[in-house]
């Protein structure tokens, strides 16, 4: 839900396409939301009092009136990052697409068509000519209306229906679980504070076909014990050969390769 005062702060000046609720139980919820940001953006104002580095996302529906007794009801994914860099958000969204649609190529270009966008600071992910994801720095006027910094706020919106259609169009292949035991390993690296962890996970996973799983065990930040603007990240790996029992020597070779190639990123 939303209400007119919130929508005006979001620069929805025209409410003619809004669906009104005749028996609203609260004056703050008088119309159906036309964007997920009607509920997400006010959260920035409250949470910046607690932290200078946070984010939220939501999967939900937005509603718009087309004509009398006709309206749209669209499921979307939307969210924001407050305090993170542009590169962090971009690499996180790229990781998301590569994880959900690993076989599909996408392109990124500029995008300038919404009241939410900061002029010249908006981009879109395109697959087969369709816009799947938008992400942008928030319009300074909206940030001022809600009393937070526009330079720290990046919003994103994912078209759920297009994403689902692309996902379901793939021909999935299934294979047996390995009958041979695997070997767990843990590795620790120190990276720049703004280095996206998902990017590092992708780098680790690409080092060998024996790597079946990569997870984050711990993230530690302490300027007095590691370095300024650095973070210590511990990863757990599971190594397994699908054809034979993996040996300690095999695991050590993979481990050394990861350490050598990720030293450039640390």
C-alpha positions in Angstrom: 0.0 0.0 0.0 0.9 3.7 -0.2 -0.7 7.1 0.3 -0.8 10.4 -1.6 1.8 12.2 0.6 4.3 9.4 0.1 3.7 9.3 -3.6 4.2 13.0 -4.0 7.5 12.8 -2.3 8.4 10.1 -4.8 7.4 12.5 -7.6 4.2 10.6 -8.5 2.3 13.9 -8.9 -0.5 12.5 -11.0 -2.6 10.1 -9.0 -5.2 9.4 -11.8 -3.8 5.9 -12.4 -3.7 5.0 -8.7 -6.2 2.5 -7.3 -8.0 3.9 -4.3 -9.0 1.8 -1.3 -12.6 2.6 -0.3 -12.4 1.0 3.2 -8.7 1.7 4.1 -8.0 0.7 7.7 -5.4 3.4 8.0 -5.0 6.9 6.6 -1.4 6.1 5.6 -2.6 3.3 3.3 -5.2 5.0 1.1 -4.0 3.8 -2.4 -2.4 0.6 -3.8 1.3 1.1 -4.5 2.4 1.8 -8.0 6.0 1.0 -7.2 7.7 -1.2 -4.6 9.7 1.9 -3.7 6.7 3.4 -2.0 7.5 1.1 0.9 11.3 0.7 0.4 12.4 4.3 0.3 10.9 5.4 3.6 12.9 2.6 5.2 16.1 4.4 4.2 15.1 7.5 6.4 14.6 5.3 9.5 17.6 2.9 9.1 20.2 5.5 8.3 19.8 6.6 12.0 21.2 3.2 12.9 23.8 2.5 10.2 25.5 4.1 7.3 25.8 0.9 5.3 22.8 -1.3 4.7 20.3 -2.4 2.0 16.9 -4.0 1.6 15.0 -5.8 -1.2 11.4 -6.9 -1.6 9.5 -9.3 -3.9 6.0 -8.1 -4.3 3.2 -6.7 -6.5 2.6 -3.2 -7.8 -0.7 -2.0 -9.1 -1.9 0.6 -11.7 -5.3 1.6 -13.0 -5.6 1.5 -16.8 -9.2 2.4 -17.2 -12.5 2.1 -15.2 -12.5 -1.4 -13.6 -9.3 -2.3 -15.4 -5.9 -2.5 -13.7 -2.5 -4.2 -13.9 -1.1 -6.4 -11.1 2.6 -7.0 -11.7 5.1 -9.0 -9.5 8.5 -7.4 -9.3 11.7 -7.4 -7.4 13.1 -4.1 -6.1 15.7 -2.9 -3.6 18.3 -0.4 -2.7 21.9 -0.2 -1.4 22.8 2.6 1.0 26.5 3.3 1.5 27.9 0.8 -1.0 29.9 1.8 -4.1 28.5 1.7 -7.6 31.0 -1.1 -8.5 29.7 -3.2 -5.6 26.1 -2.9 -6.7 26.9 -3.5 -10.3 29.0 -6.6 -9.6 26.3 -8.0 -7.2 23.6 -7.6 -9.8 25.9 -9.2 -12.5 26.5 -12.1 -10.1 22.8 -12.5 -9.6 22.1 -12.7 -13.3 25.0 -15.1 -13.9 23.8 -17.3 -11.1 20.1 -17.5 -12.2 20.8 -17.4 -16.0 24.4 -18.7 -16.4 24.0 -19.6 -20.1 22.7 -16.2 -21.2 24.7 -13.1 -22.3 23.6 -9.7 -21.3 24.6 -6.1 -22.0 24.6 -3.0 -19.8 23.8 0.5 -21.1 22.5 3.9 -19.9 18.9 4.4 -19.1 17.1 7.8 -18.7 13.4 7.1 -18.3 12.0 7.4 -14.8 11.3 10.0 -12.1 13.4 7.9 -9.7 16.6 8.3 -11.7 19.4 10.7 -11.1 20.1 12.5 -14.4 22.8 10.6 -16.3 23.3 8.1 -13.5 21.1 5.2 -14.5 21.8 1.9 -16.3 19.9 -1.2 -17.5 20.7 -4.9 -18.1 19.4 -6.0 -21.5 18.8 -9.6 -22.6 17.5 -10.3 -26.1 16.4 -6.7 -26.4 14.4 -6.8 -23.1 15.2 -4.8 -20.1 15.6 -7.3 -17.2 17.2 -5.0 -14.5 17.4 -1.3 -13.9 19.7 0.3 -11.4 20.4 3.9 -10.7 21.4 6.6 -8.2 18.3 8.1 -6.7 16.9 11.4 -7.9 18.3 14.1 -5.6 14.9 15.7 -5.2 13.5 12.4 -3.8 16.4 12.0 -1.5 15.9 15.5 -0.2 12.2 14.8 0.4 13.1 11.8 2.6 16.1 13.4 4.2 19.0 11.2 3.1 22.0 11.5 0.8 21.4 10.8 -2.9 25.1 10.1 -3.5 24.9 7.1 -1.1 21.7 5.6 -2.5 21.5 3.2 -5.5 18.1 1.6 -6.3 17.5 -1.4 -8.5 14.4 -3.1 -10.0 14.2 -6.5 -11.6 11.4 -7.5 -14.0 10.3 -10.8 -12.4 8.1 -12.0 -15.3 10.9 -11.6 -17.9 13.4 -13.2 -15.5 11.1 -16.2 -14.9 10.4 -16.7 -18.6 14.1 -16.7 -19.4 14.8 -19.2 -16.6 12.0 -21.6 -17.6 13.0 -21.5 -21.3 16.2 -23.2 -20.5 16.6 -27.0 -21.1 17.8 -28.3 -17.8 20.2 -31.2 -17.5 20.4 -33.5 -14.5 23.1 -35.9 -13.4 23.8 -38.3 -10.6 25.4 -37.3 -7.3 29.0 -38.5 -7.1 29.5 -41.8 -5.4 32.9 -40.8 -4.2 33.7 -38.8 -1.0 34.8 -35.2 -1.2 37.3 -33.1 0.8 36.4 -29.8 2.7 38.9 -26.9 2.8 38.9 -23.4 4.3 40.8 -20.5 3.0 41.2 -16.9 4.3 41.9 -13.8 2.3 42.2 -10.1 3.1 40.5 -7.8 0.5 39.7 -4.2 0.0 36.6 -3.3 2.1 34.5 -2.6 -1.0 35.5 -5.7 -2.9 32.2 -7.6 -3.6 32.3 -11.0 -2.0 30.2 -12.6 -4.7 32.8 -11.6 -7.2 35.5 -13.4 -5.2 33.2 -16.5 -4.9 33.0 -16.6 -8.7 36.8 -16.3 -9.1 37.3 -19.2 -6.6 34.7 -21.4 -8.2 36.3 -20.9 -11.7 39.7 -22.3 -10.6 38.9 -26.0 -10.9 36.1 -28.4 -11.9 36.7 -30.2 -8.6 35.2 -27.2 -6.7 31.6 -28.2 -6.1 30.6 -25.6 -3.6 31.9 -22.3 -2.2 30.5 -20.6 0.9 31.4 -17.7 3.2 32.2 -18.7 6.8 33.2 -15.4 8.3 33.7 -11.7 7.5 35.9 -9.8 9.9 36.7 -6.0 9.9 39.0 -4.4 12.4 41.4 -1.6 11.4 43.7 -2.3 14.4 44.2 -5.9 13.5 44.0 -6.2 9.7 44.4 -2.9 7.9 42.4 0.3 7.2 39.6 -0.2 4.6 40.3 -4.0 4.5 38.2 -7.0 5.4 39.2 -10.6 6.2 37.0 -13.2 4.6 37.0 -16.9 5.3 35.7 -19.2 2.6 34.8 -22.9 2.9 35.2 -25.1 -0.2 34.0 -28.6 -1.0 36.2 -30.5 -3.5 34.9 -33.6 -5.2 35.7 -35.7 -8.3 32.7 -37.2 -10.0 34.8 -40.1 -11.4 37.1 -41.2 -8.6 38.1 -40.6 -5.0 39.9 -37.2 -4.6 43.3 -37.3 -2.9 44.9 -34.8 -0.5 47.4 -34.1 -3.3 44.6 -33.2 -5.7 43.0 -30.9 -3.1 46.4 -29.2 -2.3 47.0 -28.5 -6.0 43.6 -26.8 -6.3 44.2 -24.9 -3.0 47.6 -23.6 -4.2 46.1 -22.5 -7.6 43.4 -20.5 -5.8 45.9 -18.8 -3.5 48.2 -18.0 -6.4 45.5 -16.5 -8.7 43.6 -14.7 -6.0 46.7 -13.0 -4.6 46.2 -10.4 -7.4 42.8 -9.6 -6.0 43.6 -9.4 -2.3 
